[in-house]
Amino acid sequence: MNMQDLPPALALAFECQRAALAAAPAPDWATRADRLQRLQHLLADAEPALIQAIDADFGGRPAIETELAEVWPSLEAVKGALRHGRRWMAPRKAGVAKWFIPARAEVLPQPLGVVGIIVPWNYPLYLTIGPLAAALVAGNRVMIKLSELTPAYSALMSQLVTQSFSADELCIVTGGADVAAQFASLPFNHLLFTGSTPVGRKVMAAAAANLTPVTLELGGKSPAVVTPGYPLAHAAQRIVAAKLLNAGQTCIAPDYVLLPRDQIQPFVEAAQASARSGYPAGLDDADFCSIINTRHQQRLVADLDEAAARGTVIEPLFEGPQRDDARHRIAPALLIDPPADCGVMRDEIFGPLLPIVPYDRVEDAMAYVNARPHPLALYWFDRDAKRTALALRTLPAGGVTVNDTLLHIAQEDLPFGGVGASGMGHYHGQWGFDTFSKLMPVFHQARANGMSLFLPPYSATMRQMLALMKRF
């Protein structure tokens, strides 16, 4: 798509940032820190309003979940960038081959330029601020496309950004799927997309027309593997907690559990006890989140009905009502060994339904994971250190938490990202700074050097030197 084919407002916003980049391509630390501090103040001052807006978009999202899973990690990302950014942007020493001593080398981080970020609806605040903090600390200008499924949040964030930033530093773009497609076709210096694998393919295709490098944070079916002998009560508690956070609308939520065949019923009972203890009012519990909209509610109901119609045993985790379509709520449930071609086993669930897949040997469980597209997350529950090490060596995944769930995403010193069908590239902490920087290699030739020996016409001495270099 050519720039002249884009809506004038979108093209103008991009050209505004590109012009500002040309005028000031390498902001110093004081400028970067100022932008990050303004972002930090925006979050702190507007926290109640942001929580309320997200609650309105979901039709019922517990404030404590937004504080825990969005506000706190967003602030951590900004504070981490402020704490370490000056060091990240400093030139990095690099070695030179022995034949070139006394020359020296370094890696010089440079801003990429104008960065695009496409934000999904499930964690709209954190998935705005996390990549934004990384892009700003790296010295970039940023344009952000927010989801049309979070209109209250999008309107508020647009207002807040307009009050705190100039349009040539940071701007918010809103609109539907057509606007998202146009946004992805802009000739950004880097584009980060978080969302589904099918949409990720479209984003990558649009970016390819401009040779725009992309970071794709996708999803997939992330397994939890419970090994023989692992305490079921603990595994069930942590798996259920991860699955019920945000009502399962989490890209790294466990999507199915691989469980020893003889442990299914004890696991069901432990999962029910954990869910009912954590959410004693069941579907009406104030700490349980709604599904984002009616369409996704209907999708989950259809998946559940299909599995039941095909003979899958459904084990409810809540007592009482199991659905509230008016508030688009669906109670969590375990689906025992559903057919492999069911919707819940083909597609990422993105809701509080959790299939249980039995296995007979740990090797069978590992083969099951390896036979499927690489997941965004893997949860491995095991007390055997050697077996755990083998799993970590042989099971590819975007990230892993051992003996718990979700927590690898909360570590700013770990790269977060997918692999294969679950995405490409990564960010968080310095990994994010590096993603949004050009790490420019620089070689400084020494005043006294032997390069003249290697210039034509090639002498016998040069040939002897080359022979020596090849030997050593």
C-alpha positions in Angstrom: 0.0 0.0 0.0 1.4 3.4 -1.0 1.4 6.3 1.4 -1.0 8.2 -0.9 -3.5 5.4 -0.5 -3.6 5.8 3.2 -6.1 7.9 5.1 -4.7 11.5 5.3 -4.7 11.6 9.1 -2.7 8.4 9.4 -0.2 9.4 6.7 0.2 12.8 8.3 0.8 11.4 11.8 3.5 9.1 10.3 5.1 11.9 8.3 5.1 14.2 11.4 7.1 11.6 13.3 9.5 10.9 10.4 10.2 14.7 10.1 10.9 14.9 13.8 13.2 11.9 13.5 15.2 13.6 10.7 15.6 16.7 12.8 16.7 14.9 15.9 17.7 11.3 15.1 19.6 10.5 18.3 18.1 11.9 21.5 20.3 12.0 24.5 19.6 10.4 27.8 18.0 13.5 29.3 15.4 13.5 26.5 14.7 9.8 26.8 14.4 10.0 30.6 12.0 12.9 30.3 9.7 10.9 28.0 9.8 7.9 30.4 9.1 10.1 33.4 6.1 11.6 31.7 4.9 8.1 30.9 5.4 7.1 34.6 3.4 10.2 35.8 0.7 9.5 33.3 0.3 5.9 34.7 0.4 7.0 38.3 -2.0 9.9 37.9 -4.5 8.1 35.7 -4.5 4.7 37.4 -8.1 4.8 38.8 -9.4 6.1 35.5 -7.6 3.4 33.5 -8.8 0.7 35.8 -12.4 1.9 35.4 -12.1 2.2 31.6 -10.8 -1.4 31.3 -13.6 -2.6 33.6 -16.1 -0.9 31.4 -14.7 -2.5 28.2 -14.8 -6.0 29.7 -18.2 -5.5 31.2 -16.7 -6.6 34.5 -13.0 -6.8 35.1 -11.8 -7.0 38.8 -9.8 -3.9 39.7 -7.3 -6.0 41.5 -6.6 -8.0 38.4 -5.9 -4.9 36.4 -3.6 -3.6 39.2 -1.7 -6.8 39.5 -1.5 -7.9 35.8 -1.4 -4.5 34.1 -0.6 -1.5 36.3 2.2 -3.0 38.3 4.1 -4.6 35.4 3.7 -1.4 33.4 5.3 0.7 36.1 8.0 -1.9 36.5 8.9 -1.7 32.8 9.1 2.1 33.0 11.0 2.2 36.2 13.4 -0.4 34.9 14.0 1.6 31.7 14.7 4.7 33.8 17.0 2.8 36.1 19.1 1.2 33.4 18.6 3.1 30.2 21.7 5.3 30.4 23.9 2.2 30.8 22.0 0.4 27.9 22.6 3.2 25.5 26.3 3.5 26.2 28.8 2.1 23.7 29.7 -1.5 24.3 33.2 -2.7 24.1 33.9 -5.5 21.6 37.0 -7.6 20.9 39.0 -7.6 17.7 40.7 -10.5 16.1 44.3 -10.9 17.1 45.6 -10.0 13.6 44.1 -6.5 13.9 45.5 -5.5 17.3 46.0 -2.7 18.4 42.7 -1.7 16.6 39.6 -1.6 18.8 35.9 -2.2 18.2 32.6 -1.3 19.9 28.9 -1.7 19.4 27.0 1.6 19.3 23.2 1.4 20.0 21.3 3.7 17.8 17.5 4.4 17.7 15.8 2.6 14.8 13.5 5.6 14.1 9.7 5.4 14.0 8.3 2.4 15.7 4.8 1.0 15.3 3.0 -1.0 18.1 -0.3 -2.9 17.6 -2.0 -3.6 20.9 -4.5 -6.4 21.6 -7.6 -6.2 23.8 -6.9 -8.7 26.5 -4.3 -6.7 28.5 -4.6 -3.3 26.8 -2.6 -1.3 29.3 0.4 -3.6 29.9 0.7 -4.5 26.2 0.7 -0.8 25.4 3.2 0.3 28.1 5.6 -2.7 28.0 6.8 -2.3 24.4 6.3 1.5 24.6 8.8 1.8 27.4 11.3 -0.3 25.5 10.9 1.8 22.3 11.2 5.1 24.2 14.3 4.2 26.2 15.9 3.2 22.9 15.2 6.7 21.6 12.5 6.1 19.1 9.3 7.9 18.0 6.3 5.7 18.5 2.8 5.2 17.0 0.4 2.9 18.7 -2.7 1.2 17.3 -5.1 0.3 20.1 -7.8 -2.3 19.8 -11.4 -1.5 18.7 -12.6 -4.0 21.4 -11.5 -1.7 24.2 -13.1 1.6 23.2 -13.2 3.2 26.7 -9.6 2.5 27.3 -8.6 3.6 23.8 -10.4 6.9 24.2 -8.9 7.6 27.6 -5.3 6.6 26.6 -5.6 8.8 23.5 -6.6 11.7 25.7 -3.8 11.1 28.2 -1.1 10.8 25.6 -2.2 14.0 23.8 -1.9 15.8 27.2 1.5 14.4 28.0 3.3 14.0 24.7 3.7 15.9 21.4 2.4 14.1 18.3 5.9 13.8 16.9 7.0 11.8 20.0 4.1 9.5 20.6 0.6 9.2 19.1 -2.4 6.9 19.4 -4.3 5.5 16.5 -7.8 4.0 16.9 -10.2 2.3 14.6 -11.2 -1.1 13.4 -9.5 -3.9 11.5 -9.3 -1.8 8.3 -7.3 0.8 10.2 -5.1 -1.9 11.7 -4.3 -3.2 8.2 -3.4 0.3 7.0 -1.3 0.9 10.1 0.7 -2.3 9.5 1.4 -1.1 5.9 3.2 2.1 7.1 7.0 2.0 6.4 8.0 1.8 10.1 11.5 1.2 11.1 10.2 -1.6 13.3 6.7 -3.0 14.0 5.6 -5.0 17.1 2.4 -6.9 17.0 0.7 -8.8 19.8 -2.3 -10.9 18.9 -3.4 -14.1 17.2 -1.3 -16.2 14.8 -3.7 -15.8 11.8 -3.6 -12.0 12.2 0.1 -12.1 12.8 0.5 -13.6 9.3 -1.3 -10.7 7.8 0.7 -8.1 9.7 3.9 -9.8 8.6 2.8 -9.8 5.0 1.9 -6.1 5.2 5.2 -5.2 6.8 7.2 -7.3 4.2 6.2 -4.8 1.4 8.3 -2.2 3.2 11.0 -4.6 4.4 9.9 -3.5 7.9 11.4 -5.8 10.6 8.7 -7.3 12.9 8.4 -8.6 16.4 5.4 -10.9 16.6 4.0 -11.9 20.0 1.4 -14.5 19.1 -0.1 -17.3 21.1 -0.9 -21.0 20.4 -1.7 -23.8 22.7 0.6 -23.6 25.8 0.8 -26.9 27.7 1.1 -27.6 31.4 2.9 -30.9 32.0 2.4 -32.6 35.4 4.9 -35.4 35.9 4.3 -38.5 37.9 4.8 -38.0 41.6 4.4 -34.2 41.6 2.1 -32.9 44.3 -1.3 -32.6 42.6 -2.7 -30.0 45.0 0.1 -27.6 44.2 0.0 -28.2 40.4 -3.8 -27.8 40.3 -3.7 -24.6 42.4 -1.1 -22.9 40.1 -2.6 -24.1 36.9 -6.1 -23.1 37.9 -4.9 -19.7 39.1 -3.3 -19.0 35.7 -6.3 -20.2 33.8 -8.8 -18.2 35.7 -6.8 -14.9 35.7 -8.6 -12.6 33.3 -11.0 -15.6 32.7 -8.3 -17.3 30.7 -8.0 -14.4 28.2 -4.2 -14.5 28.5 -1.8 -15.4 25.7 0.4 -17.5 28.0 -2.5 -19.1 29.9 -2.2 -22.9 30.1 -4.2 -24.2 27.1 -4.2 -27.9 28.1 -2.8 -30.1 30.8 -0.9 -33.3 30.2 -1.5 -35.5 33.2 -0.7 -39.1 34.2 -3.7 -41.2 33.3 -4.3 -42.5 36.8 -4.2 -38.9 38.3 -7.1 -37.5 36.4 -9.7 -37.8 39.1 -7.5 -36.5 41.9 -6.5 -33.6 39.8 -10.2 -32.8 39.0 -10.9 -32.7 42.7 -7.9 -30.6 43.5 -8.7 -28.1 40.7 -12.3 -27.9 41.9 -11.2 -27.2 45.5 -8.8 -24.5 44.3 -11.3 -22.8 42.1 -14.1 -22.8 44.7 -11.7 -21.6 47.4 -10.5 -18.7 45.2 -13.9 -17.7 43.8 -16.4 -18.8 46.5 -19.3 -17.0 44.8 -18.7 -18.8 41.5 -19.8 -17.1 38.4 -20.9 -14.1 40.4 -17.6 -13.7 42.3 -16.3 -10.1 42.2 -12.8 -11.3 41.4 -13.9 -13.3 38.3 -13.6 -11.6 35.0 -16.1 -11.4 32.2 -15.4 -12.5 28.6 -14.6 -9.4 26.5 -17.8 -9.5 24.4 -20.7 -11.5 23.2 -19.0 -12.9 20.1 -16.2 -14.4 22.2 -18.7 -15.7 24.7 -20.6 -17.4 22.0 -17.4 -18.9 20.6 -16.5 -20.4 23.9 -20.0 -21.8 24.4 -19.9 -23.4 21.0 -16.6 -25.0 21.7 -17.9 -26.4 25.0 -21.1 -27.7 23.4 -19.1 -29.3 20.6 -16.9 -31.2 23.0 -19.8 -32.3 25.1 -21.7 -33.5 22.0 -18.8 -35.6 21.1 -18.7 -37.5 24.4 -16.2 -35.4 26.3 -16.7 -35.5 30.1 -17.1 -31.9 31.4 -16.1 -31.3 35.0 -17.3 -27.9 36.2 -14.9 -26.0 38.5 -17.6 -23.7 40.0 -20.8 -24.7 41.7 -24.0 -23.1 40.7 -24.8 -21.4 37.4 -22.4 -22.2 34.5 -23.3 -19.4 32.2 -24.5 -15.8 32.2 -24.8 -14.7 28.6 -26.2 -11.3 29.4 -22.9 -10.4 31.2 -20.9 -12.7 28.8 -19.6 -14.9 31.6 -18.8 -18.6 31.4 -17.8 -20.7 34.3 -14.5 -22.6 34.1 -14.5 -26.3 33.4 -12.1 -29.2 32.8 -12.7 -31.1 29.5 -11.5 -34.7 30.0 -9.6 -36.1 26.9 -11.6 -34.3 24.2 -11.2 -35.5 20.6 -8.0 -34.2 18.9 -10.0 -32.5 16.2 -12.3 -30.6 18.5 -12.2 -26.8 18.5 -10.7 -26.7 22.0 -7.8 -28.9 20.8 -7.3 -27.2 17.4 -7.4 -23.6 18.4 -6.1 -21.4 21.2 -9.0 -21.3 23.7 -8.6 -17.8 25.2 -11.2 -18.5 27.9 -11.6 -20.6 31.1 -12.0 -24.0 29.5 -9.1 -26.4 30.1 -8.7 -29.7 28.4 -7.0 -32.6 30.2 -5.0 -35.0 28.0 -3.9 -38.2 29.8 -0.6 -39.9 29.1 1.0 -43.2 30.2 4.7 -42.3 30.1 6.5 -38.9 30.4 8.2 -39.7 27.1 4.7 -39.8 25.5 3.8 -36.4 27.0 7.0 -34.9 25.6 6.4 -36.4 22.2 2.9 -35.0 22.3 4.2 -31.4 22.8 6.9 -31.9 20.2 4.5 -33.0 17.6 2.6 -29.7 17.7 3.4 -26.1 16.8 5.8 -24.5 19.2 3.8 -22.9 22.1 4.3 -19.4 23.5 4.7 -20.9 27.0 5.4 -24.2 28.7 4.7 -25.1 32.3 6.6 -28.1 33.6 5.8 -29.5 37.0 8.5 -31.9 38.2 10.6 -32.7 41.3 13.2 -34.6 39.2 16.0 -32.3 38.2 17.4 -34.5 35.5 14.1 -35.0 33.8 13.4 -31.3 34.0 16.7 -30.5 32.4 15.9 -33.0 29.6 12.5 -31.3 29.1 14.1 -27.9 28.9 16.6 -29.1 26.3 14.2 -30.9 24.1 10.8 -29.0 24.3 10.8 -25.8 22.3 8.7 -22.9 23.7 8.7 -19.2 23.8 9.2 -19.2 27.6 9.1 -21.6 30.5 8.0 -21.5 34.1 9.0 -24.6 36.1 6.8 -25.6 39.0 4.5 -22.6 38.6 2.7 -20.6 35.9 3.0 -17.2 34.2 5.9 -15.9 36.2 8.5 -15.9 33.5 6.7 -13.0 31.9 7.1 -10.9 35.0 10.9 -11.0 34.9 12.3 -7.9 33.2 15.8 -9.6 32.9 14.3 -12.4 30.8 13.4 -12.0 27.1 9.8 -12.5 26.4 8.7 -13.8 23.0 7.5 -16.7 20.9 9.1 -19.2 18.6 7.8 -20.6 15.4 4.0 -20.4 15.2 4.0 -18.5 18.6 6.0 -15.6 17.3 9.4 -14.1 16.6 11.6 -11.7 18.4 11.4 -10.6 22.0 11.4 -7.7 24.4 11.4 -6.7 28.1 14.2 -5.0 29.9 17.5 -4.7 27.9 16.1 -7.3 25.5 13.5 -4.7 24.5 16.0 -1.9 24.3 18.1 -4.1 21.9 15.1 -5.0 19.8 14.2 -1.3 19.2 17.9 -0.3 18.6 20.3 -0.8 15.7 23.4 -2.3 17.4 25.8 -0.7 15.1 29.2 -2.4 14.9 32.1 0.0 14.7 35.8 -0.8 14.0 38.5 1.8 14.9 41.7 1.2 13.0 44.9 1.9 14.9 47.3 4.5 13.5 50.0 1.8 13.4 48.7 -1.1 11.5 49.8 -3.7 8.9 47.0 -3.3 6.3 49.4 -1.9 3.7 51.0 -5.4 3.5 47.6 -6.8 2.2 47.0 -4.3 -0.6 47.7 -5.1 -4.2 50.0 -5.8 -5.9 50.2 -8.9 -3.6 53.7 -9.6 -2.5 55.5 -12.8 -1.4 55.6 -11.4 2.1 51.8 -11.0 2.0 51.3 -14.6 0.8 53.6 -15.9 3.6 51.6 -13.9 6.2 48.3 -15.2 4.8 49.6 -18.8 5.0 50.6 -18.1 8.7 47.1 -16.6 9.5 45.3 -19.7 8.0 47.4 -22.0 10.2 46.7 -20.1 13.4 
